[in-house]
Amino acid sequence: MKKKLIRIIILTLTLALLLPFASCAKADKELEIKVYALNGTTALGMAQMIDSASNGTDEMNYNISLYTSADAITGAIINGECAIAALPTNVAVKLFNKSEGKIQLLALNTLGVLYLLQNGENITSLSDLEGKTVYVPGAGSNPEYITAALLNSAGVKNVTIDTTTYNSPDALQTAVVAGKASIAVLPEPKVSVTTSGNPNVKVALNLTDEWEKINGENTLVQGCLVVNTAFAEEHPAEIKKFLEDYKASVEFISGGSDEAIEMIVNATILPKAAIAKKALPNCNICYIAGEDMKPVMNTFCEKIFAYDKTSIGGAMPTDSFYYVAK
């Protein structure tokens, strides 16, 4: 009995000594980490990482691919084809609910990027929209839920939100430039492209400002990074390193230097340097991770969930939705 007790004590002391070293495990630089990103604002923050990967100067083996549709990414992140994905926030919660926890929220990377554009109208407040039609790109998207929830919170009624006539940002952008849609909600960088294409198109309202008047600062979050849960559990050191690299990339790109602008264009996230320079300050890219994600994301989800429960897949996210390093 005495010998058994001694063995237990020795084992306990050994584990206590090993634990600090386990937490400091080095990331495997050879491990391929596939990252799928929705092209546009949600991919902006990783432009420096894309540049490093393409030039072979990155420390890790990141394989970053850009897609034009979230549908091309959602299945891949759930089944583990990719380890990390950049997606709209409401899509991330839907995936978490649908997959029963096979993905987690890794970081928030984009705050509000929606703007109300007008062509030949005189909109100066949300109340001016009463009795009018507002074109929004795509049914079941963040722009639809955010616009509707905002109007609902502001008490503005009798507004037609048309999500079907122009069901993509590109289609709506073309219609606004051509004068076919006089009031529209578009995200940056589409806003900069649109106003550059037609000088008669003006920004009437910054919907982030309108949202924050009602719901508080930094509560409108539109883009995020998610991670495959199984991958995160198996590779905590690699996830830690990815987050460090991603944060550094966001900070560099946010600075808006000529080099940063060149990286954005070279990554084909935005087509021209002039548009990138104009759009970047209004894209609100950010880095919010760990426990800091919870209050921001929960407030956002509460607001759109109150308007339409299907907006985030029928249920509010639980604590297990958030990836917080141990």
N, C-alpha and C positions, 0 to 999 in steps of 0.2 A: 504493500500500500504506500509505504514511504517512498520507494523507488518510482512508483507510478506518479506520485505527486511531484517529485523532482523533475521527471520527464515533462510533465504538463507545464511546470514553471519555466523550464528551458525553452520549450516550444513557444510559449507565450512571449518570452523575452526576444526570441529570434524573430517572430512575426512583427513585434513592435519596432525592432531595428530595421526590418526590411520594408515596412510600409512607406516611410518617407522616400526611399529610393524608388519604389514602385510608382509613386505619384509624380516623380521627376523623370519618368521614362521618356527617352528620346523618340521623336517621330521618325517613322520609316520613310526615308527619302525616295526609296525605290517603289513604294506602293502607289499604283495609279489611282488618283482620286478624280473621278468623272464628275464634272459640274455642268449641269444644263441650265441655261438662263433664257428667260423670255427677253427677246431683243427690245431695246428701248430703255426707259428710265430705270427699270429694275436691274439692268445689267451695267449701268454706268459706273457704279462703284468698283467694279472689278476690272475696269479697263487697264489699269496698271498690271494686274495679274495676268491678263490676256497677253499684254505686251511682253512680259517676262517669259511666259510659257512659249510664245511664238519665237522668241529670240534665244531660248534655251538658257536664260539667265536666272530662272527661278530655282530656289533651293529644293522644292518639292516637285513631285511628278503630277502636276495638275493638268487635266485634259478638259478644257472648257469649250463647250459648244453653245451656239446661239440659235434660238428657234423663234419663229414668228407667231406661233400659236401655243397656248398653254396646254392644249390637248395632247401635243406631242411630248410633253414633259411629265404629265401627271402619272401615267402608267409606269413610266421609267423610274420615278423616284419611289413609288410604292413597292415595285418588285425588285428593287436594288440594282437595276441596270446602271443608274447613276447614284452617286452618294449624296450629292447636294444639288439643290435646285433653287433658282430665283423665280418667285411667282407672286401674283397678286395676293394680298392678305386674306381676302375672303375665300379664295381658292384653297389656300393653305389649311384653313379651318375645316372646310368641306372635306378635304382629303383626309385629315386627321379623324374626323367623325366617320367617314365612309370606310376607311381602312382599319378602324378600331385601334388606332395608335401606331400604325406602321411608319408614320413620319412624325417629326417634331419640329417646332419652331426654333431655328438656330439663331437668327438675328433679324431685326427690323432694318431695312435698308433704304426705304423711301417714305417720306412724310407726304403731305398733300401736294398733288401736282395738277389738280383740275382747275380749269378756268372757263368762265362763261364768255363766249365770243358773240359779237353782234355785227350785223352787216345791214346798215340802214335803219336800225332800231335806236331807241333811246332808253336803255336799261341802266338805271343807276342804283337799284336796290332789288332785293328778292321779291318784294311786293309788286314791283313793276311787271313781274312775270304772270300775274293773274290773268286768265283768259287767253294765254298765249301757248304756242307749241314750242317745246324745247327738244331739239334733236340730241340724242345721246347714243354713243356707239356701242351697240350690242346689248341684247337682253341678258339678264342674269350676271351682269358684270359689276365690278366695283363702282364705275361711274354711275350706273343706274341706281344702285342702292344708296350711294352717297348723296346723289342729287335728290332722290325721293325722300330720304330720311331728313335731309337738311330743310327741304321745303315744309315737310311735316312738322319739324321742330320749330320752325319759324312761323307756323300758322298760316302759311300761304297755300291757298286752295285753288281749285279750278285751273290747274296747269296740266296740259297734256305732255307727258314724257314719251316721245316717240323713239323706241329702241330698235325698230324693225326696218324703217325706210333706208337707213344707212347703218348696216350692222357691223361695221368695223371702223376703227379710227381713220384708216386710209380712205375709205369710201366717204366718210363724213367730212374729212379734210378737203377732199376734192369738191364736194357739194358746196361747202362754205366758200371756197375760193371762187367757184363758178357763180355764186349768188343764188344757189338753189335752196340753201338753208340759212335763214336770217338770224336764228338764235341757236347756238349749239354749245354743248359741253365737250371740251377736248382736253387731253392731258398734254403737258410738255413731254417731249419736244415737238409734238404735232402743232402746238400753238405757235411756236416760232416759225415753223415751216409755213403755216397757214397765213399768218400776218405778213410774212415776206412775199407770199404769192399774190396777195391782194391788199393794197394799201387802204381799201375801204373797210376791211375787217379790223375791228378793235376789240381789245379785252375790256369787257364790261364789268366783270366781277372776278375776284380771286376767291374761289370757293373755300380755300383753306382759311382765309380771313373770316369769311362768313360762318364757317363751321366753328372756329375757335371763339367767336363772339358768344356762341351758345353753349359750347361743350368744354371750353378750356383749351389752353395751349398744348400743342404736341399730342393731340388726341385723334388726329386724322392720319392714319398710316395706311399706305396703299401697296407698298412692296416689301417683300421679305425673303429671307433665305430659309429653306427647310432642309432637314437631313433625314436620311433613312435611319430609322431607330436602331435597327440591328447593326448597321455600319457604325453608328455613334457608340454603341455599347462595346463593339469589338476594337474600335480604334480611337480611344479618347485622346491620346497624345497627338494623333494626326489632326483631329478636330480642333484641338487647342491651337496647333500651329496654323491651321487654315484660318481660324478666326483672327489670329495675330496678323497674318498676311493680308487678310481682307480689310481689317481696320486700317492698316497702313495704306492700302490702296485707296480706300474711301477718302482718307485725309489728304492724300496727294492729289487725287482727281478733283476734290472739292476746291482746292486752291486755284484751279482754273488757269494754270500756267500754259504757255504755248506748247510745252512738252505734253502736258496733260490733254490738251485739246487734240494734239496730233495722235495720241494714243486712242482717244475716243473714235476718231475718224478711221484710223488704221484697223480698229477692231470691228468696223462697219456698224457700230452702234448708232452713229449719226452720219449723214452723208457728206456734210461739208463743214469746214472749220468755222465759217462765219455763223452757221446755224448752231453749232455746238457752243460757241462762245456766247451767243445770245440766249440759248436755252438753259445752259448749265446752272446759272444762279437761281433759276425758277424751278429747278427739278427737285430741290429739297432732299438730296441724297443724304443718308445718315448712317450711323452705326450704333445700334442699341441692342445689347445682348444681356444674357443672364437674368437676374431678378428684375432688372430695369425694364424688361420687355412687358412684364405682367400688367402693371397698371395702365400702360399706354394701350396695349392690345385689348385688354378687357373693356376699357371705356369705348373704344371703337366698335368692338363686337356688340356691346350692349345697345348702341345707338342703331346700328343697321338691323340687328336681331329684333328690336322692338318694332321696326317698320315691317320686316319680312323675315320670318323664321327660316325660310329656305335659303336666305342670303349666305348663311354660314353652315348649311347642312342640317338645320333643325335642332341644334343644341349648342349651348355656350361651351367653349373649350375648358377642359379641366386642367389641373396643375400639371398633369403628365404631358400636356401639349408642349410645355416649355422645356427646352434643353438647357439645363443649368449644370455646369461642370461641378463634379464633386471634389 
